[in-house]
């Protein structure tokens, strides 16, 4: 299975609402982008239109891979004299003005159009039944791999250093840990500072190093003020350092909770960036109604619980990280903190539809299907797609079980085909030798017949 093989294979359109205010201080644009993350797009807008980053606002962070439309708020003035402005492959159209910066409250829903490629005929034939299953059961509202960018790029959970007050370790993980997956200039900048840590008078030769200029200026003023330098990182990126750990604990806690409520035989597993996730395939009506209406907490020091099983599951997941609720505090700063939130336990894709399988023009002899659906803000379309295609989500050719990577696999992978042993080379013998061997064989058969 392949998704996002082309940018147009993954399209998301942000449904929005805002109160028009003709004299409002925030100009609202609809941004069309592809192959660039929301944060990268904001960086470009800030640079190309000379707008301060703190004057730009968005409702949510959209994925780099794919084509997306979303709102951008610009405080203080328009980006240009015309209604439509362009920055490379970013297109921004002015649609109004409002009184407040754009936030998640302005998003009503996200509409997705996803092309799934590289399916076998058997896999494509199963999609219809799986769509019906997802409509009956819903999808556990986990955080998917996109949430764990630092983890993906080898920087680990930066929140661990922050909770210990290790500001230098956190800063080094952020600015001096190049990713093996990243071949961009940004990775070269990180490699430069890894090799020249502490030599703040130097400057990375790549232009991408300019994005770290504020924190490096602080280090040139005070070479040991790692906390001050870290706090010069864009607040959205800073917050992600805490969100990643908080989201991982949420995922692990929900797995524990569902494991206590749903029999293992009724669950399937899918791998993701931070491990594996479990999903029920069937739920009794009463349990489904309960779980669909339930939330699960994103933990903070002030978290409280009304449900004993929720408490035990959430705190158990936190303990596996060597943490207690009171440990979820970044010392000596008010700018970084964990906030308690209740996240819906399940999400039900709206208007979930699929078309008939068609031949895949990018993968010879394979098939593609199109899925379309809506999701509320904060839910992950990639998770819905992989849940629908759970039987095809693992890499083809893998000998590993398709399902949970621990305990008894829920679905056993088909064993690899047994290859016939290579043919043995025939011994070359002459005509007379062949005749001699035939006579010996006949003599042996006659002798055996006499016995």
N, C-alpha and C positions, 0 to 999 in steps of 0.2 A: 504494500500500500504506500502511495506517495501523495502528500498534500503540499501545496505551495510550490509545485514544480515550476510554475510560472506565476508572476505577480497577480495576473487576472484570475488565477485559480482560487484565490482567497480574497473575497471582497466583503468589506464591512462598511455599512452606512449607519451613522449615528443618528438616531431619532432624538429630537431636541425640543425644548420649550424654554422660552425666556420672556420676561416682561419687557416689551418694547418701551424705550424711553428716548424720545427724539433728542433731548439735550443731555442724555446720560454720558458719563465720562468713559464708558467702555465701548469701544467699537467691536462689533461681533462679526467675525469672518467664518465662512465655511471653507475648510482646507481640504484639498484633494492631494493625497501623497501616496507614494509607493517606494518600496525598497529603502525606507528610512524610518527610524523609530520616532515616536512623538517628541521625545526629549531632543533627539538630533534635529528634528524639524524646528523646534523652538530655538535651538542654538543658531541655526541658519537664519531664521527670521530676525533674531536679535542682532546678528552681525550685519546682514544685508540691508536692514531697514533702520539700523541705529536705534533700536529699542532696548531698554533695560530688561533683563530677564525677569525681574520681579514684577514687571508690568504686563507680562504675558500670562494668560490663564487658559486652562483646558479642563474638560470634564473628566477625562480618563486617559490613560496611557494605552495607545494602540500599538500592535505588533509591527516590527520592521518588515517582516515578510508578508507581502500582500499589498492590496490596494485599499486605502481607507479614506472615508470622508468623516471629518469631525469638526467641532466648533473650536475656534481660538478667540479669546478675548484680548484686546489690546487697549490698555488703559492710557489715556492721555492724548490720543489722536489717531487719525487714519494712517495706514501704511503708505498711501500714495494718493495722487489726485484722481485716479480712475477707480471704478468700482471693482475691477479685477486686477490683481497684481501677481507677478510671477517671480519665483526664486528657483532657478534650475527647473527641476521637475515638480516643485511645489506650486500649486495653484490656489490662490486665496480670493474668495469672492465676498465682498461686503454685503451683509444681509440685514444690518440694523445696528442700533445702539441700545445699551441697557445701563442700569444704575450700578450693578454689582459684577465683580469678576465671575467668569464662567467656573462652575464647579460640577461635581457629580450630580448635584440636584437638578441640573439643566438637562440631563440625559434621561429620556423616557424609556428607550430600549435601543438595542443594537440589532440591525438586520444583517444576516450573513448569507452569502452565496458561495458555496464551496464546491470545487471540483476535486473529486478523489480519483486518483489514477493508479495504474499498474495493478489492477485486480485480475485474478483468474476468473474464468467463466463461473466456476462454482461459488467463489466469493461474491461476485456481483449478484448472483441469483439469491443469495441469503440476505441481501440488504433490506429488502422489503419487509421481511418478517422481523428483522432486528429494529427497524424504524417503529414498527407497531409495538414491540417490546418496550422501547424507550418511552413511547407515548403512554404506556400503561404504568411503568415503574418510575419514570423520571431518571435524573442523573444526579449522583452525589456532587455537591457544589464545591469540589476540591479546588485548590489552587494548582494550576498546571505549570509546566516547565518554564514558561515565560516569566514567571514570578521569581525565578531563581537564577538571575543573570550572573551575580557574583559567584555563585556556586558553580555554574556552568563553565565559567572562565578561570576556574582554579583559585579563586580568591577566598573560598570558604565562606562561613558565616561570619562576616565582619562584626556582627553584633556581639560575638563572644569576646573579642578584644575590648569593645566599648564597655561591656558590662564589668570587665575587670579594671577599667580605667587605663587600659594600655593604648593610649592615643597614638603612640608611635607605631605599634603593631597594626592598628586599624588603618593608619595613613599609608603604611608600607603595602598593606594588602590592596589598598585602593589604587595607588599611583605607581607602585613599583613591582607589580606582579603581572607580567605579561601572560596572555593566554596562548596556549598552543593552537587554539582554534581560530585565533584572530591574526590575520596577515596584514592588517591595515597599519597606517602610520601610528595610530594610537598605541598599538602593541609595541611598536619600535620605541615610542616615547617611554612606555613603562619599562622596557628593557634598559633604556638609557639610565633611568633613575634607579633601577635595581643595581646597575653596575657602578653608579656614582652617588649612592645614598650618602647624604651629608655634605656633598660638595655643591651647596646651593648657589654658589657664585656662577656655576656653569649654566648653559642653556641647551636644551635638547635641539638638535638640528632640524627636526621635522616641524612643520606648521601646526600639526595637531597638538603640539606642546602648549600652544597658547591657551587652550581650555583650562590648563592647570595654573595659569599665571597668578590668579588671586592667592592661592594657597602658597605658591612658591615665593611670592612677595613677602608674605608673613614670615616664612622661614628665613629669608635673607635679613629681615629685621631682627628676628630672634630665632637662631638655629635650633633651639630646643622647645619652641612653643608648638608642639605637635597638635595639641588640643585646638589652639587658635587656627592652625592651618586646616585641620579637619573641618572646623566649623565654617571655613570659607568655601567648602564644596556646596554646590547648588542644593538647596533645601530638599528638593524632591528626591535627588539621588541619595542624600544623607538619610532621608526617611526610609528609603528602600533597604538600607542596611539592617534596620530594625524589622521592617515588614517581612523580610525573607525568613528570619528565624521564627517570628510570630506565626507566619503562614505555615511553615513546616510543622511546628508544634500543633497547629490546628488540624492539618492533614493527618498527623499521627494519632491525635486524640480521637478524631472521627472514625478512623479505622478501628481503634479499640472499641468505641461505642457500638459501631455496626457489628463488630465481631461478637458482641454480647447479645445483640438483638436479632441477628439474621444467621441462620445455620450456614456453615461453611459450604455445604453442598449447593446452596443457592447463590453463591457469590463467584464472581470472576475477578481476575487481577490484571492490571496493566502497569507496565513499567513507565517511569517518567524520570525527570532530571534528578530528583532527590530520593529515588527508591522505587516503591511500588504502591499502587492504590487499589482498593477493592470496591466492587460495585455489586449490589444485588440484582439478580435477573428476574426475581419474582418476589412479590410481597402480598401477604393477606390483606384484604381490604381495610380492616381496622388498623393494622400496623402502618399501611401506606398512608392513610389519612393522618395518623399521628406524626409520622416522620416528615411528611410534606409540610406540616404546619410548625415544625420544630426548628429552632436555631441552635447553634453551637458557638461557644465564646472564643474570641480572639483574646488571649490572656494579657492581663496587666496587673500591677501590684494590688489594685483595688477590686479585682474580680471577685464576684460572689456567685453562688450557685443555689438554685432551688431544686435541682434534680441530682440525686446522689450518684447515679450512674454517669451523668455528664461530668460531675465534679471528679469522680475517680478516674474517668477516661482522660480528661484534660490534664489533670495534675500528674497522672501516671506518665503521659507523654512528655510532660515538662521534666519530670524526674529523670527520664532516660537521657536528657541533655545535661544532667547534673545541676539542675536549677530548681528553685522554689519561687513562689509568687513574689516574695519580698526581694528576690535577686533581680527582678526585671526593672532595674533602675540604672541609668547611666550616671555615674557619680559626677558631681561638681558641674552640672550644666542643666539648664531648663530648656535648652533648645532641642534636645533629643529625649524622647520619652515614649513609653508604651501606653497605648490607649485601649481600654476595653471596648470591644464592639461585639455585637451579636450578628453572626453571619447565618443566613438560611442554610439549613442542612441539605436540602435538595433544591434543584432547579428543574423546571419543566419547560423544555423548548417549545416556544409558541409557533404555530403554523409550520410544523415540521413536515417537509415534503421532499420527495425524491423523484427523479425522472427515470425512465427506462435505461438500463445499461447500454452503452454504445462502445464501439471500438475506440481504443485510445490511440490517437495519432502520434503520440510521443513515445509510446512503449509498444513495440510491434507484437502483435498476437495477444495483447492484453485488453482489458476493458476499463471504462471510466463511468462514474455516476456523478450526478449533481445533487447536492443537498442544500436546502434553503430553510432557514428558521430564524426566530427572534429570541433574544436573551435579555434579561435585565442587566443593568450596569454591574460590572464586577464578576460576571460569570464568564467562563472560558469556552469559546466555540471549539477550539481544538480538542477539548475534553469531550464535548458532545460528539464530534466526528469520530474520535477514537473509540468512544463507548459504542456508537452504532456499528463501527467496523472492528469490534474487539477481536473477532476471529481472524482478522487480517492485519492487525496492528503490529504484530511482531515481524521482524525481518525474515523474509523468506530464506530458507536454507539453513536457519539456525537449528541446532540440535537441542536447544534448551526448551524446557516446558513452556507452553503458552499459558500463562497464569502467574500465580504468586511465586516469587523466587524462594519461598521458605515453606517447609512442611510438604504435605501431599499436594501436588499440583492439581488445580481445579479442572484443567483440561489438558490431557496429555498430547504433546506434539506427535505428529506422525513420525515413525522412525525413518531415518534416511534410507533411501533405496540401497539394497545390497548390490554391490558391483561384482560382476563375474570375475574370477581370477584371470589374470592375463594368460593367454595360451602359451603352453610350453613349446620351446623351440624343438622342432623335429630333428632327430639325429640323422645325419646324412650317411647312408650306407649304399654300397654297390649292389649290382644285380646278383652276383654269386652269393654274397652274404645274405641277401633276402631269401634266396632259395634254400640256403642251409638252415635258416631260422624257421622257415615254413616246415621243412622235413622234421626238425626237432619237435615242433609243436604237434604235428600229426602223430609222431611216435609217442609223445607224452599222453595224447588223448587215447591212443590204442591201449597203452599200458594201464591207464586208469579204468578203461572199460573192462579189461580182463579181471581186475580186482572186483 
